Every structure is written in structure tokens, then in C-alpha cells.
Amino acid sequence: MEERLLKTRIWVVCFENPYEIGIHSKQLLCKAKSLMIEDDIKVSAICIGDYVADDLRSLSEYGADEIIYSNETCVDYKQIASILMEMFKNESQKPRLIIFPATEWGKCIAADLAVRVDAGLTAECIDIETRKERNEYKFIFTRAAINSTVLAQIQCINTQVCMCTCKENVFNVSNKYPKNNIPVRGCESKILSDSIQLNILKTEHIFIEEKNLALENAKLVFGIGRGVRDREGLNLIEQVAKKYNAAIAGTRAIIEEGFIEKRWQVGQSGISISPEIYVAIGISGATQHIVGIKNAKIIIAINTDERAPIFSYANYCIIEDFKNIFKELI
């Protein structure tokens, strides 16, 4: 038996949006590679679109051991799922795990393919763990559950293939792997671009909200929760944030009260961030919010309630009214 057949295979579908292989896919590749035990996992980057082979090989720096690609022009998520199904059928050794980015495209493709190959699918994951039993991998997926109040661990049973979608920024891109001349294998697809007939009924310009890079790239973030009870407190935080070049984020509760815009929401129903320092101001520490800040290097929590759950996650805990502290920082 060839050596490659001894390795458990993981597919990472690098398809965030049409013609885009971005940081989200690279985060997933790094995570897939980190699941390796004793060099017995092989990570395949699955790419669909018209890409240059050398550009695809650069994915080796993020953990890809090989590239499988189709240069089809895709107009529909079902078409992409069909291409992935052909790739799947043509492989002598099937992947045990297939990871998708939790974008709108990624979620639709994952759901369609899961039905076709009879696979278990866990959505909106924030972590993946492995357990090795009798030379076989078991994958455990973590995601928020029960209205984002708890973190549930899920294991797919009675299936040979596990699938998951993972949120952006829940995994770090770190410790790049050496750039290797990895194999790039093209997949001949029988699905033609014109196989789907489109009838255009209406055209209009729509606004697509761009990523909040000001928050995602910030080194210092002030997170505000329900404990910031009034506009006076918010104005105080804004003054200090401006002085120290900090971004301001919020929990779902503070967003729903209209204190700040939705695009600044951090958590399971918002975005995930990984700043150098995160200052949690008046935040109780619900699981839904913790999911979005778990990659922060340092968490400083300020709360008047000494029993606030946020203190269990924080590196530094301050039991005090935040106003007393921030007035000294202006």
C-alpha cells in the first residue's frame, strides 16, 4: 500500500466567494494542518476557478499538502457542489473531513454536498479537535448552541465523512509552513458552464456591506456591554478610544439597544476578532460574546459585579465602575 493511503485525508474547500481565496481559507488550512498527529494527516486544498498554478502552490505555506482544482466558471452553488461531487467520486481514498468557510456560498455548498455524499454536517463551528481511536480519527466540533448561551461539542456518528463550516477569524494564521513544490492536480469536469440556463428577470444595483477592517485589524479594542448604561458612559469610552487609537466593539445586547451599529458587533452572531488587547467594559461574559474574542492575546475585564462570568476568561480583572477609571485616562 502506498504511503499516502496510510494518511487520513482532510479537504479544505477554499471557496469563500467566486474567484476568492482569501484569509478565511488560509485560516482553515492552518487549522486543518494543526490537527495532524505524527504526520498522519494529509491536507488537500480544493480550489475552483481560473487560478495560476504557482499561486495555488503558495497555499503550501498555510499547510496544504496538495492542490486539487477545477477551472470551471461557476455561476451557481449547486454547480460547485456537483464539481466537488465529481472530485469526491474520483478519489480512491475519500476524505474523512471536509471543511468549508462559513460564508453564504460556503454554507450553501456544504449543505448541498452533505446530502449528496450522506455526510454529517456541523455549521458555524468555532473549533475542531481530533481524537485518535484504533488508528482512526474522530473529529469533535465546537459551536454555540441554545441561543448562543452554551458551547456544544458535536461528534458525527454513523457516517464515513464529516463536514463543517467554520466562521472567519476563529482560527489564527500563524507559523507559516515552508513553501513547497506541492502537487497540483486538475480535475476534468463534465459540468459545462452553459449547462445551467439563466433567465434574467430583473437587474438592479445592491449595496454589499464591506468587511469592517477597522475592527478586525485593530490592535486595541474596547468592547462595551449592557453595563454601559447611558450615552454619557459611551461618550467617555469614545474619548478614551480616540486618545489611544482603539476600536470600539459591542455585544448583541448593546447593538439591539441602538448604542452602536450592527457592523461593530462581536460574537457568534457578529464577527470574531484577535486584537493584542481587548478591554471588556460592562460585559457579563455570555458564551455568545466569548466566541468572538477567544483569540485576543490579552483580555482586561472591568465590571462592578464580581461574579460576572467574564472574569473567568480575563487575564486581568477589575471590579470597579468603568467611569472612575476612564475619567483618569482622558
HUWO-V876615 format. One record per residue. RES is the residue in one small letter. SS is DSSP state (helix for helix, strand for strand, loop for the rest). PHI is phi in whole degrees, 0 to 359 (* if undefined). D_CENTER is the distance of its C-alpha to the mean C-alpha in Angstrom with 1 decimal. Layout:
RES	SS	PHI	D_CENTER
RES	SS	PHI	D_CENTER
This chain:
m	loop	*	35.7
e	loop	292	33.6
e	helix	301	31.4
r	helix	297	28.3
l	helix	284	29.0
l	helix	278	28.8
k	loop	265	25.2
t	strand	287	22.4
r	strand	259	20.3
i	strand	238	16.6
w	strand	261	15.4
v	strand	244	12.3
v	strand	278	12.6
c	loop	271	12.1
f	loop	216	12.6
e	loop	281	10.5
n	strand	209	13.8
p	loop	308	17.4
y	loop	64	18.4
e	strand	229	15.1
i	loop	240	13.5
g	loop	245	11.7
i	helix	296	9.6
h	helix	300	6.3
s	helix	297	8.6
k	helix	293	10.1
q	helix	297	7.4
l	helix	292	7.3
l	helix	296	11.0
c	helix	300	11.6
k	helix	295	10.1
a	helix	301	12.3
k	helix	294	15.2
s	helix	290	15.1
l	loop	282	15.9
m	loop	294	19.1
i	loop	235	22.4
e	loop	56	25.6
d	loop	56	24.3
d	loop	245	24.2
i	strand	236	20.9
k	strand	244	20.6
v	strand	259	17.4
s	strand	250	17.9
a	strand	271	16.0
i	strand	259	16.8
c	strand	236	17.5
i	strand	232	19.4
g	loop	143	21.3
d	loop	272	24.1
y	loop	246	22.9
v	loop	280	25.2
a	helix	303	25.4
d	helix	295	25.4
d	helix	294	22.2
l	helix	294	20.5
r	helix	298	22.1
s	helix	296	20.3
l	helix	292	17.2
s	helix	297	19.3
e	helix	293	18.6
y	helix	249	15.0
g	loop	117	16.3
a	loop	290	17.3
d	loop	265	20.8
e	strand	199	21.6
i	strand	240	20.7
i	strand	242	21.6
y	strand	222	21.9
s	strand	228	23.6
n	loop	265	24.9
e	loop	298	25.3
t	loop	270	25.1
c	loop	256	22.9
v	loop	239	23.6
d	loop	207	22.3
y	helix	294	19.4
k	helix	293	22.1
q	helix	295	23.5
i	helix	295	20.3
a	helix	299	20.1
s	helix	294	23.8
i	helix	296	23.2
l	helix	297	20.7
m	helix	295	23.3
e	helix	296	25.9
m	helix	301	24.0
f	helix	298	23.5
k	helix	293	27.2
n	helix	278	28.3
e	loop	274	26.7
s	loop	291	29.3
q	loop	247	26.7
k	loop	284	23.9
p	loop	291	20.3
r	loop	272	19.7
l	strand	220	16.0
i	strand	235	14.0
i	strand	250	10.2
f	strand	238	8.9
p	strand	290	6.2
a	loop	274	6.3
t	loop	272	8.7
e	helix	300	12.3
w	helix	296	13.5
g	helix	301	10.9
k	helix	292	11.7
c	helix	293	15.4
i	helix	296	15.7
a	helix	299	14.2
a	helix	296	16.6
d	helix	295	19.5
l	helix	293	19.2
a	helix	300	18.9
v	helix	293	22.2
r	helix	293	23.9
v	helix	255	23.3
d	loop	58	23.6
a	loop	252	20.4
g	strand	281	18.7
l	strand	231	15.3
t	strand	247	13.0
a	strand	260	10.6
e	strand	56	7.8
c	strand	286	7.4
i	loop	244	6.8
d	strand	198	8.9
i	strand	226	11.1
e	strand	236	14.7
t	strand	239	17.7
r	strand	222	21.3
k	strand	259	24.1
e	strand	230	27.1
r	loop	53	30.1
n	loop	62	28.4
e	strand	228	25.6
y	strand	275	22.0
k	strand	246	20.7
f	strand	251	16.9
i	strand	242	15.9
f	strand	251	12.7
t	strand	248	12.1
r	strand	207	11.2
a	strand	286	13.2
a	strand	214	16.5
i	loop	50	19.9
n	loop	56	19.0
s	loop	65	16.3
t	loop	265	19.2
v	strand	222	18.3
l	strand	257	15.7
a	strand	256	16.6
q	strand	255	16.5
i	strand	237	16.9
q	strand	234	18.7
c	loop	283	19.7
i	loop	237	23.4
n	loop	57	26.0
t	loop	211	23.8
q	loop	274	23.7
v	loop	233	20.2
c	strand	253	17.0
m	strand	228	14.0
c	strand	206	10.6
t	strand	250	7.7
c	strand	236	4.2
k	loop	290	2.5
e	loop	287	2.6
n	loop	71	4.9
v	loop	278	4.9
f	loop	240	6.5
n	loop	270	9.4
v	loop	262	11.3
s	loop	214	14.7
n	loop	49	18.0
k	loop	307	17.9
y	loop	277	19.9
p	loop	300	23.2
k	loop	286	23.4
n	loop	246	25.2
n	loop	275	27.0
i	loop	286	24.9
p	strand	291	26.2
v	strand	240	25.1
r	strand	250	26.2
g	strand	279	26.7
c	loop	246	26.7
e	loop	285	29.7
s	loop	257	28.7
k	loop	275	31.4
i	loop	272	29.4
l	loop	270	30.9
s	helix	299	29.4
d	helix	265	32.3
s	helix	285	32.1
i	loop	250	30.5
q	loop	271	32.9
l	loop	247	31.7
n	loop	248	34.0
i	loop	279	33.1
l	loop	268	34.4
k	loop	199	33.3
t	loop	235	31.7
e	loop	200	30.5
h	loop	275	28.5
i	loop	236	25.4
f	loop	266	23.4
i	loop	250	19.7
e	loop	293	18.1
e	loop	284	16.7
k	loop	299	13.7
n	loop	274	15.0
l	helix	293	15.3
a	helix	299	18.0
l	helix	274	15.8
e	helix	295	12.7
n	loop	260	15.3
a	loop	292	17.7
k	loop	275	19.2
l	strand	236	20.8
v	strand	230	19.6
f	strand	261	21.8
g	strand	259	20.2
i	strand	246	22.8
g	loop	236	23.3
r	loop	297	26.2
g	loop	292	28.5
v	loop	275	28.8
r	loop	272	31.5
d	loop	212	33.0
r	helix	294	32.9
e	helix	299	35.0
g	helix	295	32.3
l	helix	296	29.7
n	helix	298	32.1
l	helix	296	32.7
i	helix	297	29.0
e	helix	297	28.8
q	helix	295	31.8
v	helix	292	30.5
a	helix	299	27.1
k	helix	295	29.1
k	helix	294	31.3
y	loop	255	28.6
n	loop	55	26.2
a	loop	256	23.5
a	strand	273	20.9
i	strand	246	21.1
a	strand	237	18.4
g	strand	211	19.1
t	loop	277	18.5
r	helix	299	18.8
a	helix	299	22.4
i	helix	287	23.4
i	helix	295	21.7
e	helix	294	23.7
e	loop	278	26.8
g	loop	83	26.5
f	loop	288	26.4
i	loop	222	23.6
e	loop	286	21.7
k	helix	302	18.7
r	helix	292	16.6
w	helix	261	17.0
q	strand	281	15.5
v	strand	243	13.1
g	loop	143	11.8
q	loop	301	10.5
s	loop	264	12.2
g	loop	239	11.5
i	strand	245	9.1
s	loop	254	7.9
i	loop	228	10.4
s	loop	219	12.0
p	loop	286	15.7
e	loop	293	18.7
i	strand	226	20.3
y	strand	240	19.2
v	strand	255	22.3
a	strand	270	22.0
i	strand	249	25.0
g	loop	65	26.4
i	loop	258	23.1
s	loop	290	23.9
g	loop	107	20.6
a	loop	296	19.4
t	helix	306	16.6
q	helix	303	14.7
h	helix	276	14.9
i	helix	303	14.5
v	helix	306	10.9
g	helix	278	10.2
i	helix	238	12.5
k	loop	295	12.3
n	loop	264	11.7
a	loop	296	14.8
k	loop	291	17.6
i	strand	226	20.3
i	strand	244	20.4
i	strand	248	23.8
a	strand	250	24.7
i	strand	239	27.7
n	strand	203	29.0
t	loop	277	32.5
d	loop	265	31.7
e	loop	293	32.0
r	loop	261	30.4
a	loop	299	27.2
p	helix	302	24.2
i	helix	302	22.4
f	helix	294	25.1
s	helix	287	23.8
y	loop	257	20.6
a	loop	282	22.3
n	loop	280	23.9
y	strand	227	26.7
c	strand	241	28.1
i	strand	235	30.6
i	strand	265	32.6
e	loop	191	34.0
d	loop	288	34.0
f	helix	301	31.7
k	helix	298	34.4
n	helix	296	36.7
i	helix	280	34.3
f	helix	289	33.2
k	loop	296	36.7
e	loop	281	37.5
l	loop	265	34.7
i	loop	289	35.9
